[in-house]
Amino acid sequence: MHIDKELDTRGLNCPLPILKAKKALAELQSGQVLRVVSTDAGSVRDFQAFAKQTGNELLEQQTVEKDFFHVMRRR
């Protein structure tokens, strides 16, 4: 999968990963893909809710050790 922008929010707690992702998505063109890495376990449900509320597509979520990866496509 082609990633247009990557955002590292490790060490930040809710709501900062979502707020930073929102800002990063606003800088992308429609259809471009953002990958966010977070260490906040709550980010899994936060990104699911964020996708539903904003209409951006949550393509993938993955957990690797203590990191949570979220891949979103801008609407």
C-alpha positions, 0 to 999 in steps of 0.5 A: 500500500502506498503511504503519502504521509506518515505521522509519529504520535508515540508518547502522546495520549488522547486526544493528541493523536487524533488532533494531529491526524486531523491536521495531517489529513487536512494537508492531504488531497482527497484519496491520499493515505496517512499512516499514524503510529501511536502508543496509546491503546485507546487510539484504536477505538478513537480512530474507528470513531474518528473515521465514522464521524469524518467520512475518512476511510480507515483502511487498516489497523495493526498492533505491533508490540506496543505500537498501534498503526492506523492507516486512513484515506482522506475523503 
